[in-house]
């Protein structure tokens, strides 16, 4: 099974191939935002794939359209709700997504902040 590593949080989880990055984050309890519930209607699950970009599913037009709403989009940007894991990858949850998570999960703020030292 592929591994997804969340770099800033120093977390790693194995997931079945085809699992979205967002589903992997939820399974690992990584602090990734998903204000729209993971239906490609916002950009709060924005991540950077720092290793293994070629081991994610192809980007569809709808994802490109929503990425236009995100901050600091890079060539390795993906929406966690759309990008499916095909092999081992490492991702960085964007600050935008992390802040959205804190807003969405007020009862989990202390744990989430503890995952990001500094």
C-alpha positions as CSV (number, residue, x, y, z in Angstrom):
1,X,0.0,0.0,0.0
2,X,1.2,3.5,-0.7
3,X,2.5,5.7,2.1
4,X,1.5,9.4,2.5
5,X,3.9,11.5,4.5
6,X,2.8,14.8,5.9
7,X,6.1,16.6,6.1
8,X,5.5,19.5,8.5
9,X,3.5,17.3,10.9
10,X,6.0,14.4,10.8
11,X,3.2,12.0,10.2
12,X,2.9,9.0,7.8
13,X,0.1,6.7,6.9
14,X,-0.4,3.8,4.6
15,X,-3.6,3.9,2.4
16,X,-5.0,1.8,-0.4
17,X,-4.0,3.0,-3.9
18,X,-6.6,5.4,-5.2
19,X,-7.3,7.0,-1.8
20,X,-7.4,10.8,-1.9
21,X,-4.8,12.9,0.0
22,X,-7.6,14.4,2.0
23,X,-8.9,10.9,3.1
24,X,-5.4,10.0,4.0
25,X,-5.1,13.1,6.1
26,X,-8.3,12.4,7.9
27,X,-7.2,8.8,8.6
28,X,-3.9,10.1,10.0
29,X,-5.6,12.9,11.8
30,X,-3.4,15.4,10.0
31,X,-4.6,19.0,10.1
32,X,-5.8,19.5,6.6
33,X,-8.8,21.8,5.9
34,X,-11.9,20.8,4.0
35,X,-14.4,23.5,4.4
36,X,-16.6,22.2,1.5
37,X,-16.5,18.7,2.8
38,X,-14.2,17.5,0.1
39,X,-16.4,18.1,-3.0
40,X,-14.0,20.4,-5.0
41,X,-15.9,23.6,-4.2
42,X,-13.2,25.4,-2.2
43,X,-9.4,25.4,-2.0
44,X,-9.0,24.7,1.8
45,X,-7.5,21.3,1.2
46,X,-4.6,22.8,-0.9
47,X,-1.3,20.9,-0.5
48,X,2.1,20.8,-2.1
49,X,3.3,17.4,-3.2
50,X,6.9,17.7,-2.4
51,X,7.8,14.2,-3.4
52,X,6.0,11.8,-5.8
53,X,3.9,14.3,-7.8
54,X,4.0,11.7,-10.6
55,X,2.5,9.2,-8.2
56,X,-0.8,11.1,-7.9
57,X,-3.8,11.0,-10.3
58,X,-4.0,13.4,-13.2
59,X,-5.3,16.9,-12.6
60,X,-8.8,17.4,-14.1
61,X,-10.1,20.8,-15.3
62,X,-12.4,21.3,-12.3
63,X,-9.4,21.0,-9.9
64,X,-7.5,23.6,-12.0
65,X,-10.5,25.9,-11.7
66,X,-10.7,25.6,-7.9
67,X,-6.9,25.9,-7.5
68,X,-7.3,29.4,-9.0
69,X,-8.9,30.3,-5.7
70,X,-6.0,29.1,-3.6
71,X,-3.1,31.2,-2.2
72,X,0.5,30.6,-3.4
73,X,-0.3,28.0,-6.0
74,X,2.9,26.2,-7.2
75,X,3.6,23.7,-9.9
76,X,3.2,20.9,-7.3
77,X,-0.1,22.2,-5.9
78,X,-3.0,19.8,-5.6
79,X,-6.4,19.7,-3.9
80,X,-6.4,17.0,-1.3
81,X,-9.9,16.1,-2.1
82,X,-9.1,15.4,-5.8
83,X,-5.6,14.1,-5.9
84,X,-5.5,10.3,-5.6
85,X,-2.5,8.5,-4.2
86,X,-1.0,6.0,-6.6
87,X,2.3,5.4,-4.9
88,X,4.4,6.8,-2.0
89,X,4.2,10.6,-1.7
90,X,5.2,13.4,0.6
91,X,3.0,16.4,1.0
92,X,3.1,19.7,2.8
93,X,-0.2,21.0,4.0
94,X,-0.3,24.6,3.1
95,X,-0.6,27.3,5.8
96,X,-4.0,28.2,4.2
97,X,-5.2,24.7,4.7
98,X,-3.8,24.4,8.2
99,X,-5.6,27.6,9.2
100,X,-8.8,26.4,7.7
101,X,-8.5,23.2,9.8
102,X,-8.0,25.3,13.0
103,X,-11.2,27.3,12.1
104,X,-13.2,24.1,11.3
105,X,-12.0,22.1,14.3
106,X,-11.8,24.5,17.4
107,X,-11.7,21.5,19.8
108,X,-8.6,20.1,18.1
109,X,-6.6,23.3,17.8
110,X,-4.1,22.5,20.6
111,X,-3.3,19.0,19.1
112,X,-3.0,20.5,15.6
113,X,-0.7,23.3,16.7
114,X,1.5,20.9,18.6
115,X,2.1,19.0,15.4
116,X,3.8,22.1,13.9
117,X,6.6,23.1,16.1
118,X,8.1,26.6,15.6
